[in-house]
Amino acid sequence: MEDLGNYAAPQNAVQANISGTLFTKWMIKYTGNANCCDPSNPFQIVAMLSTKTVNWGGMEIKPNWHLTMMGNRDSTVSINFHFKVEIGKPISHYWHYVLYRDPGTKTWSWVGDANPLIPATNQGGGGAGNDVQLLKSNLSLVTSVARQQNMDGQMTKKIQNKMVAVLTKWDKDGALNQVNNVWTGGGG
């Protein structure tokens, strides 16, 4: 499983928060699935990127990759995002990001959002807390199980780039606008 990375902000780019409505439109466009988003939690919107149901050790599990927009109290404005591979609740790993936009080129990108417990990384999961070794061990376990469950390669840096390419295209086409420092709009 590819380490998704902890990218720095591009020169001239600024953090760009998006609306929950734009996030939902974006994920529907990217996945091609009108039902990909679950906004039932008031603090986040979850978009399922890859999921399946398997029988593993006599249990039915639903390994998945998802992208979550972590929002304000009603998920109308993004705070940050996480890409998460979840093989089951105890076996999971994620990377936190914020969106950045270069106003000159109208290009969008992912930028690592530091883990408050381990500021040197934007990763978390598996109950690691502030323990770097436990975090590394968790990633090894998740990678191993993801390979067993054919979830390896379902999320890569290349796929992340394809996702933000949708926002870049909409921006260059004039389909996005900014209201009160929140990006909204979106194309079809």
Secondary structure in CASP SS format (residue, H / E / C, confidence):
PFRMAT SS
TARGET T0000
AUTHOR 0000-0000-0000
METHOD secondary structure of the structure
MODEL  1
M C 1.00
E C 1.00
D C 1.00
L C 1.00
G C 1.00
N C 1.00
Y C 1.00
A C 1.00
A C 1.00
P C 1.00
Q C 1.00
N C 1.00
A C 1.00
V E 1.00
Q E 1.00
A C 1.00
N E 1.00
I E 1.00
S E 1.00
G H 1.00
T H 1.00
L H 1.00
F H 1.00
T H 1.00
K H 1.00
W H 1.00
M H 1.00
I H 1.00
K H 1.00
Y H 1.00
T H 1.00
G C 1.00
N C 1.00
A C 1.00
N C 1.00
C C 1.00
C E 1.00
D E 1.00
P C 1.00
S C 1.00
N C 1.00
P C 1.00
F C 1.00
Q E 1.00
I E 1.00
V E 1.00
A E 1.00
M E 1.00
L E 1.00
S E 1.00
T E 1.00
K C 1.00
T C 1.00
V E 1.00
N E 1.00
W E 1.00
G C 1.00
G C 1.00
M E 1.00
E E 1.00
I E 1.00
K C 1.00
P C 1.00
N E 1.00
W E 1.00
H E 1.00
L E 1.00
T E 1.00
M E 1.00
M E 1.00
G E 1.00
N C 1.00
R C 1.00
D C 1.00
S C 1.00
T C 1.00
V E 1.00
S E 1.00
I E 1.00
N E 1.00
F E 1.00
H E 1.00
F E 1.00
K E 1.00
V E 1.00
E E 1.00
I E 1.00
G E 1.00
K C 1.00
P C 1.00
I E 1.00
S E 1.00
H E 1.00
Y E 1.00
W E 1.00
H E 1.00
Y E 1.00
V E 1.00
L E 1.00
Y E 1.00
R E 1.00
D E 1.00
P C 1.00
G C 1.00
T C 1.00
K C 1.00
T E 1.00
W E 1.00
S E 1.00
W E 1.00
V E 1.00
G E 1.00
D C 1.00
A C 1.00
N C 1.00
P C 1.00
L C 1.00
I C 1.00
P C 1.00
A C 1.00
T C 1.00
N C 1.00
Q E 1.00
G E 1.00
G C 1.00
G C 1.00
G C 1.00
A C 1.00
G C 1.00
N C 1.00
D C 1.00
V H 1.00
Q H 1.00
L H 1.00
L H 1.00
K H 1.00
S H 1.00
N H 1.00
L H 1.00
S H 1.00
L H 1.00
V H 1.00
T H 1.00
S H 1.00
V H 1.00
A H 1.00
R H 1.00
Q H 1.00
Q C 1.00
N C 1.00
M C 1.00
D C 1.00
G C 1.00
Q C 1.00
M C 1.00
T C 1.00
K H 1.00
K H 1.00
I H 1.00
Q H 1.00
N H 1.00
K H 1.00
M H 1.00
V H 1.00
A H 1.00
V H 1.00
L H 1.00
T H 1.00
K H 1.00
W H 1.00
D H 1.00
K H 1.00
D C 1.00
G C 1.00
A C 1.00
L E 1.00
N E 1.00
Q E 1.00
V E 1.00
N C 1.00
N C 1.00
V E 1.00
W E 1.00
T E 1.00
G E 1.00
G C 1.00
G C 1.00
G C 1.00
END
